[in-house]
């Protein structure tokens, strides 16, 4: 049975190489569309889960706490005309940004007072003082309200915070752009007061940049390391080229599948890449080791590939199948981030399995005789 399957690979090896290249080209169309997700994405169960629906209902009912916190620190009291003027200006600029839901600051908060058993709500922005007496009354109204002490104003009155609440339902690209605009406006207002920026929205923005940086740095470094290891072991450039191509294709197929079903990459799913690289290159080393062992016995390239497939194909299938079963076992977990890792690690291992079975031996059958011939000619010269 195995020999018949190997004969099938030999008969259609050119077709298998062509299919692999075409599939890679098609997957490339989707790879460029992959998106980077926010930190909160994947924390919850899937959007169809009752727990996620309950969370979304809570956000819709009570509002969200997905905000950017802008701290303004002054050398003196924040209850001064210049600082209050700057806070009012920042509040107005933030409110005009399209992705901002609302802004809570010292100059637009609601003063809650009670008198004769009646609750009075008054917009504080109408009470920005214009005289020393009004400034003192404004100071007393804010500091005497427990809602604002240690919330909008620090106990020493040298710092205040603006809470810029971002629309949590807006697309991530819109939120990212909004954060950049908030940061630009805040930093431009720095001096003489110090400006500090924090909050979940800010962490999401930094997370996005770190994920892109890690992915863009890790893949080239991984491929370079693979090339060095393969060349150090086998001293043949075609082995290096084939190994790098083989691993790159497995990674590309996995992340392209992720893009096809609209799943964003995160720092956690980015860890899939080294696992696929390790699994792929270990199979390549195993395959090449056995291939060159038969070549050292004076077997021709095609015969060496045939013997190699007879020796390693079944063990590789068993190894990759059990690896895939191990990864797929964590896919049913009701945490979206872990489910994604389990699912796409399984897809990556399946991609390695298909490429090891069909592409790798087919490419060796197609290219190794020519490469060995060129190597022999160069030695004689």
N, C-alpha and C positions, 0 to 999 in steps of 0.2 A: 504493500500500500504506500509506504513512504517512498519507495523507489519510483513508483508511478507518478507521485506528486512531484518529485525532483525532476523527472523527465518532462513533466508539464512545464515546470519553470524554465528548463533549458529550451523547450520548443518555442515558448512565447516570451523569452527574456527581453527582446527589443520592445515588445508591446508593454511589458510591465514597467520598463524604464520610461517609456513615453507617457503612460498613464500617471506615473508618479510625478513627472515634470508638469503635466497638464493640471493635475490636481493641485500642485503647489502654486501654479500660476493663478488658478481660480481662487484658492484660499488667500492669495495676496490681496485680492480685491477687497476681501472682508477684513484682513488684518489691519489695514490703514484706518478702519472705522472703529477700532477698539477704543473704549473710553476708560478713564480712570475714575473709580468711585470714591465717594466721601467716606470718612471714618465711620459714620453712623450706618452707612449702607452695608447690609449683611449682618448687622448686629441682631436684628429682629428675625422672627420667622418670616416665611414668604408672605407676600402681600395678600394672598388669599386666606391666610391663617386667621382664625377668630381673634387671637391675641393681637395681631397687627391691626386688624380692623378696629378693635377696641382702643388701641393707642391712637389711631388716626381720628377716631370719634372724639377722644379726649382733647386732641390738638384743635380740632374744629370747634369744639365747645368752649374751651377755656383759653385758647391761644397757645403759642409755642414759646419756648425759652431758648430758641436757636438765635443767639444774639452775638454781636461783636461788642465787646466792652472797651470803651475809649476812656482811659484815665487821664485826667488833667491835674498835674501837680504844680502848685504855685509856691514860691518862696514865702509868700504872705498868705493872708486869708483869701479863700475863693470868693468871699462876699465883698468883692471890690468891683468898681465899675468896669475896668479893663477885662477882668476874668469873666464876669457875667456877660459882657458884650461878646467875648469870644465864644463862650458856651452857646449863647443864643444864635450866633452866626453858624457855628458848626451844626447845631440842631436843625436849623433851616436847610442847610446844604445836604445833610444826610436824608432828611425827609423827602427831598426832591428826587432822590435816586430811585430808578424804576423797580429794583429788586427789594427795596426796604418796605417792611410792613408797618413799623412805627418806630418812633424814637422817644425814649424816656430820659429826661435830663433835668437838671436843676432849674431850667428856665421854662419848662413846659409841663411840669408835674401838676397833679391835681391836689390842691390843699383841701384836706378833709377836716372840717371843724363841726362842733356841736354846740347848740345854744338853745335853751328852753326845750330840751328833748327833741330838737330838730337837727338833722344832719345837713350840713351845707357843703356842697362841692363847688370849688372855684378854681378856674385855670390860673395857675401861678404866673403864666407868661404875661398876664395883664397887670401884674403887680411888680414888674421890674422897676426898682427904685430910681428916682431921679433926684433925690435929696438925701442928706445924711439921716434925717428922721425916718424916711421911708426905707432906707437901707437897713437901719436898725430893726424896724418892724419886720422887714422881709427876713432878716437873719433870725429873729426870734420865732417867727412863724415856722420856718423850716427846721430849726434845731430843736424846737419843742415838740415836733411831730415824730413819734417813734418809728414811723414808716420810712423816714428819710435818713435818720441818724444811722451811721455805719452801712448805709445803703447807697444813697446818692452823695452823701458828704461824710468825710472821715472825721473821727472824734477831734482831731487837732485843727480841723477846718482848713487844712492845707491842700486837700485833694478832693476832687469830685469825679463822678463817673457818668458817662453817657452810654446808655444801653441802646444799641442800634439793632432792632429785631429784624431779621431777614426772613423773607417769605419761604418757609420750609417746603412748600409745595412747588416752588419754582424749579425749573430744570437746573441740574448741577452747573451747567455752563453759565447760566444767568447768575446763579449765586456766586460763582467764582469771580465773574466780572464785577459784581457788586462789591465783593470784598476788596478787590484791587482798587476800586474807586473810593471806598471808605478809607482804606489805608493811605491813599494818595492825598485825600483831603485832610486827614488827621495829621499826617507828617508835615504837610505844608503849613499847618497852623502852629507848629512847634516853635517855641521861643517867644518871650522869655520863660514861659511855662514849659514843663517837661510833659511829653505825650507818651503814654504807654498803651499798647494794643494787645488784647487777649480775648478769650472766648472760644466757644465751640466752633464758630464759623471760621475763626482765624486758624484753629488747629486743622480744620478740614482743608483749608487752602494750603497750609504747609505740608500736610499729608499728601495732597495731590502732587505737589512739586517733588517731594521726596520719592514718591512711588515712580514717577516718570524718570527721575534721576537714577534710581536704582536699576530700573529696567534697562534704560539706555546704556548704563555703564556695565551692568552685569553680563548681558548677552555677548558683547564683543570680547570681554575678558574671558568668559567661559570658552568661547570658540578658540581664542588664542591659546589658552591652556590645553584644550583638547588637541590642537595642532602640535603643540610642543611635545605632549605625552606620546601621541601616535608616531611622530617622527623619531623621537628618541628610542622607541621600541622597534620600529620596522624600517626606518631609513629610506622610505619611499614617499615621494611627493604625492603620488596618486592615492596612497592610503590616507594621507593627511586630508587631501581634497575630498575624498569620498566620506570620511568620518565627519568632517565639518558639515558637509552637505546633508548627510544622513541625520545628524542631531538637529541641525537648523530646520529641516523639514518637519521633524517630529514636534518641535516646539511651535513652529508656525501653524501646523495643522491644529494643534491644541488651542492656541490663543485665537486663531481664526474662527474655530467653532464657538468659542466664547463670544466673539463679536457677532456671529451669525444669529445667536439666540438672545442678543442684547444683554449680556452679562458684563458688568464693568470689572476691570482689573483692580485689585486692591493690593496692599502690601502682603496680605495673607495669600492671595492667589498668585502673587508674583513668586512665592516660594515653590510653586509648581515647576518653574523653569529649571532650577538646579537638579531637582529630582529626575526630571525627564532627561536632562543632560547626562547624569550619572548612569541611569539605566541604559540609555542609548550607547554611550561610549563603552560601557562594560561589555555590551553585546558585540560591538565592533571589534574590540580587542580580542574577545573570545573567538570571533569568526576569523580574524586575520591570523591569529596565532595558529589555529588549526590549519588554515589555508597554506601558510608558509611552511608548516611542518610537512605537509604533503609535497609541497614544491621542492623541499630539500631532499626528498626521496626520488627526485627526477621525474615527478609526475608533471604533465602538461597543465596549463592553466585551467582548461575545462575539466579535466579529470580531477584536478586538485579541488575545484569548487564542488564537484559531485561528491567526492569523498568527505569534504568538510560538511556539506549538508547532511550526509548520512550520519556523521558523528555528532553534530551540534544542534541540528534543527529541533529534534524532539526535546532535548534538555532546555533549549531556549524557550520553546513553547510552554513547557511546564513551569519554568521560572517566571515568565511574564504573565502567564495565566494566574498563578497563585498570587503574584504581586497585584494584579488587577483586582482579584477577589478581595484582597486585604484592603485596598483603597475604596472599593465600592461599598464595603461594609460600613463605612462612616458616612456615606451619602444620605441615608435616611434620617440622620440627626435633624432635629427641628430648629437648628440654628443655621441661618442662611449661609453665613461665612464658612462654617465647617462643611456644610453640605456641598458648597461650590468646590472646595478643595478636594473632597473625596470624589466628586463627579468628574472634575477635569483632570485629576491625576489618573483616574481610570481611563479617560479618553486618551491621555498622553501615552500611557502604557500600551493601549491598543494600537496607537499610531506607530510606536516603536516596534510592536509585534508585526504589523503589516509590512513596514519598511524592511525589517530584518528578514522576513520571509520572502518577499518579492523583489524589493528594490536593490538591496545590498548584494545578493548573489547575482542578480541580473546585470547590475552595473559592473561587477567584477568580470563576469563572462564577456561583457561587451568591450570593456576598456583595458583590462589587465594584460592581454596578449600584446596589444600595441604599446602599452607602457613598458612592459618587460623587453620588447624588441628595441625600443629607443634606449633603454638602460644598457642593453648588451652592446649596441652600437657605440654609445658614449664610452664604454669601458675599453673597447678595442682601439678607439682613437686615442 
